[in-house]
Amino acid sequence: MTKVRPGESPTERPKAAVMEDVAELAGVSAMTVSRVLNAPEKVRPETRARVLAAVRELDYRPNSAARVLVTGRSGVLGVVCFDTTLYGPASTLFGIEQAARDSDYLVSIASLPALNRTWITRGIDRLRSQSVDGVIVVAPHESAAEGLRHLPPGLPAVDVGGGTDLPVPVAAVDQYAGAARATRHLLSLGHRTVWHLSGPPNWIDASGRVAGWRSVLEAEGREVPEPLVGDWTAHSGYEIGKRLAREPDVTAIFVANDHMAMGVLRALREAGRRVPEDVSVVGFDDVPEAAYFWPPLTTVRQNFGEVGRQAFQLLLDRIFGVDGEARRMVEPELVVRESTGVSP
């Protein structure tokens, strides 16, 4: 229920609280209120608690423009992203938002129709017009690199899932290691080689998984089949799965994401190839539904929440001028379920 101030009619719209109102209620100066809101570590805990209690009681909302003038920072971070309908980018974005919220930052998002220098520049310009303190680019695509090499001078920025030759810090899952673990798992079950259904060309995640898969087969002296290329969708997995189902020598398939793996499972079932008795299948991502595929899918789990937290921390380091790592890798985890078994 909204409180009515003295001299105010119950039917009048309440006047928004200002900093002086908070100061009066807390028994401190307006300068102290400003310090609590902008540099709380410089204020004694008991004073800080009193001011924050007054802020809550009055439902005080600091003026963002004034905050920028006083501190030089807005408390808002920008995120440039592409195709947040894909599980990985959407989960990473959620991780960034959660980490920012835990540290009292707001997040502004620029969603782009394409990942190239032009669109990334437009997205960053839009976020800069909102006085963001820094930018995280969620763009695991080779075409995004050019845009990241032409960032405005002085803008703190971090990339998620990027390559190794970027001018900004990077937070990413170790795609190479995840693919290598999946491939070793299949070889350990006695399969002579492992076929690979990869993601689209120019996706950095897809390239890392191909490299990890290939490196294990070559190190073990196994035949390296030509990778088959999908587009991350279950439909592409299904169509390519029908081709693989016709090859009797195919007994193990490593699929670059779980949605394509779902299509492969259906194609194999329709062709009468049993999983895992005839063919073993491993996916990548560990989407929430993976445990409920039939059979439950062995896959590589990516901790997207941790990637988001690492990206956020890297950006804070850049904003506050802290020298830190140029790259933070999050280790993936192999989750063994019922879609893999010994070679027939």
Protein Blocks (a to p, Z undefined) as FASTA:
>chain_A
ZZddehiafkbccddddfklmmmmnopafklmmmmmmmmmlpcfklmmmmmmmmmmnopa
cdfklmmmmnopghiacdddehjlbmklmmmmmmmmmmmmmnopacdddddfbdcfklmm
mmmmmmmmnopabdcdddfbfklmmmmmmccehiacddehiafkbcbdcddddfklmmmm
mmmmmmmnopabdcdddddehiaklmmmmmmmmmmmmmnopacddddddehiaklmmmmm
mmmmmpmklmbdcdfbfklmmmmmmmmmmnopacfklpccddehjaaklmmmccdddddd
ddfklmmmmmmmmmmmmmnopacdfbdcddddddddfkbccdZZ
